[in-house]
Amino acid sequence: MRDDMRTMVEVDAMSEGTADQLFLALRLAALEQSVAAGVGLPFLADDLFVNFDDRRAEAGFRVLAEVARTTQVLFFTHHPHLAQIAKSVVGAELHSECALS
C-alpha cells in the first residue's frame, strides 16, 4: 500500500528493500507462530538488512532484539556498519561478534 493508503503495489513493483521488509515480516510471523506452538527454532539471518538504509536497519535490529527474548537470533553479515548498528541496538554486553580473517 502506498502512503496515500489507497494505491496497492504488487510485490514485483516494490523496491528490493521494500520486498525484503515484506519477506522479513512474513518470516517473523511464521517464527512467532512456531514459538507459540512450542517449537523452538533459531532465527538465522544472512545479510538481511543489506538493502535497508541505516534507520530501517536499526529498526530491524530492534525487532530482532525483541525476537531474541523468545528464541536464538543469529545475524550474519560482512558489512561492518551493520555490525555496529546491531551492537548499538542490543548493547555491547549482549552483542557477540566473530570475525573470520
Buried (B, 14 or more C-beta within 10 A) or exposed (E): EEEEEEEEEEEEEEEEBBBBBEEBEEBBEEBEEBBEEEEEEEBEBEEBBBBBEEEBBBBBBEBBBEBBEBBEBEBEBEEEEBBEBBBEBBEEEEEEEEEEE
